[in-house]
Amino acid sequence: MNLDHHNRGSPRMSFPPLARIRQTVPQPRLDDVPGTVRRLILESKIRDRVKPGGTIAVGVGSRGITVIPTIARAAVDTLKEMGFRPFIVAAMGSHGGATSEGQRQLLAEYKITPETMGVEVRTDMDTVVVGTSPIGLPIYFDKNAHGADGIVLLNRVKPHTDFHAAHESGVLKMMVIGLGKRDGAEQIHKLGLRGMKEVLPAVGRHLIANMKFALGLAILENADDVPAEIVPLEPDTIFDVEPRLLKRARELMARLPFDQIDVLVIGELGKNYSGAGIDPNVTGRLMIETQNDFERPVVTRMVVLDVSEESHGNIVGVGFADLTTERLVSKLDERSFRINVLTSCCLERARIPITLPTDRDVFEAALQTCWRIDPSEARMVVIPNTLELSTLWVSPPLEEELRAHPHLTRETEYLPIPFSTDGTLDQESLFPESVRGRRAAGDAYAAH
């Protein structure tokens, strides 16, 4: 890639050059996704739990699961084949601005529509009270799912961005918070870590026992963001199986290959990459009140340049960064941002960092403040987001480590950072295979 023509900004600082490296950790991959979904549903005990001709609410959330339209369509087609009457229900808590239209729009962007699915898509925010939590608060549950004869949930199992416990992000959390809508999400999050670690599983046990949960399909993704495995969760197995899947997901997830980084540049944050916008399991910065950061990696200066289109102005996670751009902050949708942040009760992550006019200004400020006298000594890593980490760009001080790493390969020489004349980083040329690159090519959610 010839990047020299991009680097025409004013020579205020001599930036270190970057080289593209490829991270190729061997990854398991599920080849026949629709066939696997069909087989798992047919082999499940769902016929024992839902009467013939019964309605089934198929829960789909707001996470950017690469093949979610394929999985959802295979699920509804199989349920129809079995004689059931499925419909899609939004299971995403307060996302989409906590409105029916906002959640419908989010699902549509993941190609979940009545036209693509062949069934009704319900995004109503109405809930019913179905019990009382261990601390005496009402348990809220989606009205549409409550009225169905059975509930099938489709969700990714992965480490949570706020806490570590037996159940983190997964099918149980979708049951409690996703189908709890805004009311249910607030009841869990308002207690902070206690709510997530203790109250969530307790409420989950109540819902599994008393609602018409018929089946969960737990999606495990590999480091390349595609399914490695899909595992069925029955009502009587979910509490035993999901914690084991979480451990496996933690082993599979993409990570940064360096323990110490002076400057970490994140191309864009987004709810489609992580519920926190920027995944602390990747960056090492937890930023939860009263809690310590993770042991690795240690990042001196972290910056983020943009927010994904799929986030619709919800810039939650911007507070992880030390520096950001006016472009990112200008895209803020105050209502959706405020609702999501106040519902989550994690306010540290919502603080707006120092904001500068251009990407180039952010790079310069990061290098000036990363505790290196000479910018050429800075250990810099540039990534597109915290979900897609197979391609990274790094500066020369990391050369020795990448040469010694068994799963890293340098693919280019060290080249000038590709800034346009207005100081914008050309992320599309750096990461053409990323969500942003595919979005620019008009194919944001094509399967890898």
Phi and psi in degrees as a GROMACS rama.xvg file:
@    title "Ramachandran Plot"
@    xaxis  label "Phi"
@    yaxis  label "Psi"
@TYPE xy
-93.2961  109.682  ASN-2
-104.648  -1.14868  LEU-3
-59.9506  -34.5241  ASP-4
-69.7701  -15.5092  HIS-5
-79.1635  -27.708  HIS-6
-89.3404  68.2787  ASN-7
-116.435  15.3664  ARG-8
-70.897  173.081  GLY-9
-66.0047  140.74  SER-10
-81.0026  58.1598  PRO-11
-72.4046  -28.6208  ARG-12
-148.234  144.985  MET-13
-87.5072  103.805  SER-14
-79.1499  146.837  PHE-15
-66.9212  146.341  PRO-16
-75.4432  166.719  PRO-17
-128.029  147.877  LEU-18
-121.604  146.187  ALA-19
-82.6126  129.506  ARG-20
-120.579  149.861  ILE-21
-112.155  129.651  ARG-22
-102.687  115.112  GLN-23
-124.829  62.3347  THR-24
-70.4814  130.423  VAL-25
-53.8864  130.128  PRO-26
-125.299  130.73  GLN-27
-70.3355  150.047  PRO-28
-146.392  134.014  ARG-29
-88.9849  117.634  LEU-30
-80.5084  -49.7215  ASP-31
-100.525  83.3535  ASP-32
-66.6288  -54.2571  VAL-33
-62.4616  -37.8933  PRO-34
-64.8153  -37.9015  GLY-35
-65.9989  -44.2066  THR-36
-59.515  -45.8643  VAL-37
-60.9748  -46.0437  ARG-38
-63.1431  -43.5505  ARG-39
-64.7694  -38.8402  LEU-40
-68.9438  -43.1539  ILE-41
-63.735  -34.7864  LEU-42
-83.7737  -8.48853  GLU-43
-76.3391  177.672  SER-44
-96.409  23.1279  LYS-45
-63.1731  -30.8867  ILE-46
-65.2253  -25.0141  ARG-47
-77.4293  -15.1362  ASP-48
-111.451  -20.3361  ARG-49
-126.781  130.598  VAL-50
-69.3505  153.467  LYS-51
-56.0554  134.459  PRO-52
81.8748  1.06014  GLY-53
-71.9574  157.351  GLY-54
-84.1655  143.116  THR-55
-130.612  122.824  ILE-56
-84.3919  118.736  ALA-57
-100.38  108.795  VAL-58
-81.0443  127.88  GLY-59
-129.543  136.014  VAL-60
-104.987  -163.437  GLY-61
-104.666  4.72264  SER-62
-73.8867  150.367  ARG-63
-82.2994  60.8415  GLY-64
-72.2662  121.239  ILE-65
-54.933  -43.2668  THR-66
-107.201  25.4609  VAL-67
-60.5912  -36.3588  ILE-68
-64.9029  -35.152  PRO-69
-66.3826  -44.4662  THR-70
-65.6892  -46.0155  ILE-71
-63.6582  -42.8431  ALA-72
-66.1642  -40.4465  ARG-73
-62.8275  -37.6948  ALA-74
-66.1092  -49.1016  ALA-75
-68.0773  -35.6668  VAL-76
-64.839  -40.9483  ASP-77
-67.5785  -41.4008  THR-78
-63.3606  -39.0394  LEU-79
-62.109  -44.6927  LYS-80
-57.2935  -32.6729  GLU-81
-83.4582  -0.824707  MET-82
94.0301  8.22124  GLY-83
-89.2262  171.203  PHE-84
-121.011  85.1522  ARG-85
-80.4246  156.642  PRO-86
-145.1  156.243  PHE-87
-87.9307  138.026  ILE-88
-126.925  135.635  VAL-89
-69.3687  126.193  ALA-90
-126.412  74.0416  ALA-91
-140.405  27.4992  MET-92
57.7385  -121.607  GLY-93
-100.685  8.50337  SER-94
-65.8713  168.303  HIS-95
67.887  30.6345  GLY-96
70.0316  14.5443  GLY-97
57.2725  34.682  ALA-98
-124  154.153  THR-99
-61.741  -43.697  SER-100
-66.931  -39.7202  GLU-101
-63.0796  -41.0312  GLY-102
-71.9961  -34.4856  GLN-103
-63.8288  -39.4305  ARG-104
-66.6837  -41.4341  GLN-105
-60.5118  -45.7326  LEU-106
-63.1659  -39.119  LEU-107
-62.2717  -35.3889  ALA-108
-68.957  -21.3675  GLU-109
-94.0059  15.2651  TYR-110
64.144  31.8334  LYS-111
-105.56  92.8834  ILE-112
-135.01  164.586  THR-113
-57.8248  -33.7767  PRO-114
-71.5629  -43.2481  GLU-115
-77.7952  -27.3188  THR-116
-96.0568  -22.2002  MET-117
74.5159  15.8891  GLY-118
-142.649  168.921  VAL-119
-68.6185  143.898  GLU-120
-116.581  117.112  VAL-121
-109.62  125.486  ARG-122
-124.316  18.1001  THR-123
-55.7122  146.555  ASP-124
-96.4931  3.88002  MET-125
-68.5304  140.116  ASP-126
-128.18  163.44  THR-127
-123.714  153.614  VAL-128
-89.2417  123.787  VAL-129
-119.082  11.194  VAL-130
161.718  -168.487  GLY-131
-130.51  134.508  THR-132
-74.0819  168.156  SER-133
-59.4759  -20.1675  PRO-134
-102.027  12.2887  ILE-135
89.3664  10.2777  GLY-136
-95.0812  151.614  LEU-137
-66.5569  147.894  PRO-138
-101.165  118.589  ILE-139
-97.922  148.376  TYR-140
-148.113  141.773  PHE-141
-52.5114  129.619  ASP-142
-64.872  -39.4416  LYS-143
-66.0156  -44.2993  ASN-144
-65.8991  -37.1487  ALA-145
-63.0781  -33.3048  HIS-146
-84.7414  -6.73694  GLY-147
-80.0976  162.48  ALA-148
-81.3251  -16.5102  ASP-149
-159.559  158.774  GLY-150
-128.812  127.574  ILE-151
-120.451  128.392  VAL-152
-114.896  135.996  LEU-153
-117.425  114.592  LEU-154
-156.564  155.829  ASN-155
-82.3204  137.917  ARG-156
-98.8294  125.494  VAL-157
-159.846  163.348  LYS-158
-59.5451  140.18  PRO-159
-77.421  158.889  HIS-160
-88.1879  -6.68645  THR-161
-114.53  -26.503  ASP-162
-159.057  165.208  PHE-163
-119.755  129.222  HIS-164
-160.31  -176.424  ALA-165
-65.947  -36.301  ALA-166
-121.185  120.948  HIS-167
-119.056  -120.584  GLU-168
-78.9148  129.075  SER-169
171.571  -158.042  GLY-170
-69.5045  -42.069  VAL-171
-63.2331  -42.7096  LEU-172
-63.2925  -37.3651  LYS-173
-63.5452  -38.3611  MET-174
-62.4367  -43.2569  MET-175
-82.666  -52.1929  VAL-176
-94.8406  -44.5702  ILE-177
-59.8827  -51.1875  GLY-178
-84.5853  -6.28826  LEU-179
-76.5089  -11.0197  GLY-180
56.4156  -158.262  LYS-181
-64.7963  -39.9465  ARG-182
-61.3741  -47.1549  ASP-183
-68.9383  -38.6269  GLY-184
-62.0411  -42.2528  ALA-185
-63.5951  -38.9637  GLU-186
-63.5867  -35.5936  GLN-187
-78.752  -47.9005  ILE-188
-70.2641  -26.0361  HIS-189
-66.1618  -16.0734  LYS-190
-93.343  4.17907  LEU-191
66.2164  -139.076  GLY-192
-65.59  -32.8286  LEU-193
-61.9727  -39.9279  ARG-194
-61.9391  -41.6701  GLY-195
-76.2143  -40.0222  MET-196
-82.4041  -34.689  LYS-197
-111.434  -49.2672  GLU-198
-74.192  -39.6105  VAL-199
-56.5471  -52.3773  LEU-200
-63.6821  -32.5305  PRO-201
-66.9859  -44.4294  ALA-202
-64.6076  -37.9874  VAL-203
-59.0441  -42.7889  GLY-204
-62.1815  -39.7312  ARG-205
-63.4881  -44.661  HIS-206
-68.3147  -42.0752  LEU-207
-61.998  -37.5275  ILE-208
-77.231  -29.8223  ALA-209
-114.814  -19.6821  ASN-210
-92.7722  177.498  MET-211
-98.9456  48.5388  LYS-212
-65.1464  121.105  PHE-213
-107.824  -30.696  ALA-214
-171.6  144.267  LEU-215
-122.375  142.869  GLY-216
-112.725  109.804  LEU-217
-91.298  122.043  ALA-218
-99.5733  121.648  ILE-219
-103.388  123.501  LEU-220
-102.233  148.407  GLU-221
-87.7253  -176.768  ASN-222
-67.8175  -13.6655  ALA-223
-92.2202  7.6259  ASP-224
71.8269  28.2873  ASP-225
-126.947  157.712  VAL-226
-62.0556  129.805  PRO-227
-95.4301  -28.2286  ALA-228
-165.465  150.218  GLU-229
-127.432  128.072  ILE-230
-124.042  131.025  VAL-231
-76.5566  141.786  PRO-232
-121.655  110.912  LEU-233
-86.7119  158.761  GLU-234
-54.4246  -33.9911  PRO-235
-89.3607  0.297738  ASP-236
-120.814  -13.199  THR-237
-58.8713  -38.1725  ILE-238
-76.0415  -20.2465  PHE-239
-91.3482  -38.9531  ASP-240
-83.0382  -42.0619  VAL-241
-60.1025  -39.7405  GLU-242
-61.2885  -34.0468  PRO-243
-69.4066  -37.1359  ARG-244
-66.7007  -35.9068  LEU-245
-61.7336  -42.5116  LEU-246
-61.0535  -42.9579  LYS-247
-64.9873  -41.4161  ARG-248
-62.5374  -36.4264  ALA-249
-64.5519  -36.3659  ARG-250
-68.8188  -32.3518  GLU-251
-85.1301  -24.3655  LEU-252
-64.6615  150.981  MET-253
-67.9706  143.75  ALA-254
-138.486  159.824  ARG-255
-76.7029  136.412  LEU-256
-85.6314  7.26046  PRO-257
-122.973  140.142  PHE-258
-85.2803  -25.0808  ASP-259
-132.27  125.636  GLN-260
-131.965  129.579  ILE-261
-77.4825  -44.7948  ASP-262
-133.443  118.883  VAL-263
-109.745  117.511  LEU-264
-103.934  121.014  VAL-265
-106.657  121.116  ILE-266
-58.8638  -50.2051  GLY-267
-153.261  146.659  GLU-268
-93.5612  167.261  LEU-269
176.022  148.553  GLY-270
-66.6884  -21.9816  LYS-271
-75.9893  -13.6511  ASN-272
-98.3956  -34.5937  TYR-273
-163.071  145.862  SER-274
-59.557  -24.5518  GLY-275
-92.5682  3.11808  ALA-276
84.1236  -48.8995  GLY-277
-128.424  124.969  ILE-278
-80.2656  114.801  ASP-279
-67.6945  -20.1062  PRO-280
-64.9259  -21.5693  ASN-281
-92.837  -46.0492  VAL-282
-86.2595  -20.9491  THR-283
89.2369  -12.5961  GLY-284
-92.6931  112.631  ARG-285
-85.5134  -47.635  LEU-286
52.0919  49.9657  MET-287
-111.316  129.248  ILE-288
-49.9708  132.304  GLU-289
78.1236  -4.01198  THR-290
-111.064  151.092  GLN-291
-85.1772  155.502  ASN-292
-68.4199  167.047  ASP-293
-72.9127  161.118  PHE-294
-70.5746  -31.1075  GLU-295
-145.015  151.226  ARG-296
-77.335  165.57  PRO-297
-102.772  117.37  VAL-298
-113.865  123.438  VAL-299
-75.1835  -49.3264  THR-300
-132.475  118.106  ARG-301
-113.49  133.092  MET-302
-131.516  153.32  VAL-303
-133.837  137.732  VAL-304
-100.613  -27.7866  LEU-305
-155.799  171.652  ASP-306
-119.907  142.084  VAL-307
-65.8219  148.185  SER-308
-59.6829  -33.4386  GLU-309
-66.7544  -14.2114  GLU-310
-86.5206  -11.8751  SER-311
51.5849  44.9329  HIS-312
82.6398  1.80487  GLY-313
-83.6876  99.4466  ASN-314
-95.945  27.7371  ILE-315
-55.5371  136.534  VAL-316
102.737  -10.5814  GLY-317
-60.7367  -26.8828  VAL-318
-69.7259  -14.0672  GLY-319
-63.2531  -30.3053  PHE-320
-84.648  155.534  ALA-321
-90.3935  -26.4371  ASP-322
-142.308  147.753  LEU-323
-150.318  -176.914  THR-324
-107.662  156.121  THR-325
-62.4108  -31.1797  GLU-326
-59.9264  -46.5399  ARG-327
-63.1102  -50.2504  LEU-328
-64.5487  -32.0719  VAL-329
-66.55  -19.1097  SER-330
-87.618  1.56227  LYS-331
-59.1928  125.65  LEU-332
-99.0536  103.079  ASP-333
-59.6699  -38.1572  GLU-334
-67.5201  -52.1532  ARG-335
-65.8792  -37.2787  SER-336
-62.6153  -48.5585  PHE-337
-63.7422  -44.3901  ARG-338
-62.2235  -46.1582  ILE-339
-63.667  -44.5922  ASN-340
-66.9731  -47.4941  VAL-341
-67.834  -32.6803  LEU-342
-67.4449  -39.901  THR-343
-74.1048  -24.858  SER-344
63.8793  20.747  CYS-345
-109.69  86.2368  CYS-346
-82.9483  -25.3094  LEU-347
-57.4346  -38.6578  GLU-348
-73.2444  -6.84453  ARG-349
-101.988  -1.43158  ALA-350
-70.2053  134.338  ARG-351
-78.6804  121.219  ILE-352
-77.725  -177.411  PRO-353
-55.2221  128.897  ILE-354
-115.121  128.819  THR-355
-122.967  158.877  LEU-356
-62.7921  -42.2795  PRO-357
-131.813  166.127  THR-358
-58.8993  -42.1893  ASP-359
-60.8246  -40.8032  ARG-360
-61.4982  -38.6464  ASP-361
-66.1803  -44.6344  VAL-362
-57.0438  -46.6328  PHE-363
-63.0809  -45.0533  GLU-364
-65.2883  -37.4402  ALA-365
-64.0645  -43.0644  ALA-366
-69.2553  -33.002  LEU-367
-70.5619  -23.9733  GLN-368
-117.231  13.1996  THR-369
-92.2823  12.3843  CYS-370
73.2406  26.5484  TRP-371
-117.682  131.525  ARG-372
-65.824  -43.9223  ILE-373
-108.395  123.459  ASP-374
-55.6396  -26.9563  PRO-375
-67.6267  -15.8766  SER-376
-88.0611  -7.4867  GLU-377
-70.3508  131.203  ALA-378
-84.1239  93.6499  ARG-379
-105.673  137.394  MET-380
-130.49  131.794  VAL-381
-117.021  127.287  VAL-382
-129.488  155.761  ILE-383
-73.9812  -35.3063  PRO-384
-169.889  -176.921  ASN-385
-96.2861  11.1049  THR-386
-104.532  -36.7751  LEU-387
-105.93  103.721  GLU-388
-126.021  22.6759  LEU-389
-77.3493  -27.1883  SER-390
-117.27  127.626  THR-391
-134.057  156.769  LEU-392
-117.454  133.351  TRP-393
-133.984  159.43  VAL-394
-92.4119  164.444  SER-395
-56.1907  -33.7203  PRO-396
-60.5139  -12.8594  PRO-397
-94.4066  1.12429  LEU-398
-57.2584  -45.5327  GLU-399
-62.5298  -41.7525  GLU-400
-68.0828  -40.4238  GLU-401
-69.4121  -32.5606  LEU-402
-65.0863  -33.2575  ARG-403
-85.5851  -10.1412  ALA-404
-83.8708  129.325  HIS-405
-69.4413  -17.2169  PRO-406
-117.111  15.7227  HIS-407
-116.296  137.776  LEU-408
-133.994  129.354  THR-409
-84.0478  127.217  ARG-410
-105.247  -12.666  GLU-411
-136.91  169.068  THR-412
-72.4947  174.445  GLU-413
-80.611  122.021  TYR-414
-122.267  156.631  LEU-415
-60.0478  146.796  PRO-416
-65.5618  130.809  ILE-417
-82.5052  81.0365  PRO-418
-91.8098  140.307  PHE-419
-78.3922  175.41  SER-420
-63.7848  -22.9023  THR-421
-93.1248  8.38491  ASP-422
87.0643  14.12  GLY-423
-92.6062  134.63  THR-424
-73.1424  132.86  LEU-425
-82.7058  81.2489  ASP-426
-66.6446  -32.6619  GLN-427
-64.0177  -35.9915  GLU-428
-76.0672  -30.4999  SER-429
-72.4372  -39.8653  LEU-430
-132.104  66.8735  PHE-431
-64.831  -22.8314  PRO-432
-90.3011  -2.37872  GLU-433
-77.407  170.995  SER-434
-55.6438  -43.5559  VAL-435
-64.1881  -42.5  ARG-436
-64.2263  -42.6825  GLY-437
-69.1043  -33.4176  ARG-438
-62.536  -43.3795  ARG-439
-64.1513  -30.0935  ALA-440
-86.6069  2.31467  ALA-441
81.5243  22.2275  GLY-442
-141.769  56.842  ASP-443
-63.4883  -31.6314  ALA-444
-119.998  25.0897  TYR-445
-67.0653  145.016  ALA-446
-65.3428  148.955  ALA-447
